[in-house]
């Protein structure tokens, strides 16, 4: 793959990340923000001292949210596009669409879902401010373990495929990944800092909305980038002929 093709895929990846970020922003605003507002209301009702807001809540939930989600979408889209460039042709006989979707799904699982199941996202008022450093370190440790184990499982599956066949090699690799992740879940510390009286339904809705935002972001990127990459790498014969006919006519 030459540099011009990689550059074209990188630009398309950033555009796909931006578009997926817009979709994720809509989900975050309509599903996540109501839960955040209720959690802040719970925190204000039970706080002994009221802190002065440096940035207004209305600005946080609109411009602040949009900036964070869209910038994240563009950045992650560029990184994921480069990962797709590397994966094309190396993960089986998949075309650009299937490769992008497969990579997005696996990345969503390894980067977000697996750490989320151990250390799920929490709304405001849930969590002790004195332990935020420890909780952050544990979350990123779980994420790092998940990504490394996913890569190791992929290598294991590829090594076993010539002897066991693709199907059984995949089953063994997935089982090994699940086993080691289960051990990590068992041995890593548990974090439970939900304050007394915090509504369980509100906590559940917030965590579901956080998961939905990530699913829309990663899934939307996989679909959009896969389509853009397919059109770049495998253009339709009619489009190619038309492009060649224009210079000839001139």
Secondary structure, 3 states (H helix, E strand, C coil): CCHHHHHHHHHHHHHHHHHHHHHHHHHHHHHHHHHHHHHHHHHHHHCCCCCCCCCCHHHHHHHHHHHHHHHHHHHHHHHHHHHHHHHCCCCCCCCHHHHHHHHHHHHHHHHHHHHHHHCCCCCCCCCCHHHHHHHHHHHHHHHHHHHHHHHHHHHHHHHHHHHHCHHHHHHHHHHHHHHHHHHHHHHCCCCCCCCCCCCHHHHHHHHHHHHHHHHHHHHHHHHHHHHHHHHHHCCCHHHHHHHHHHHHHC
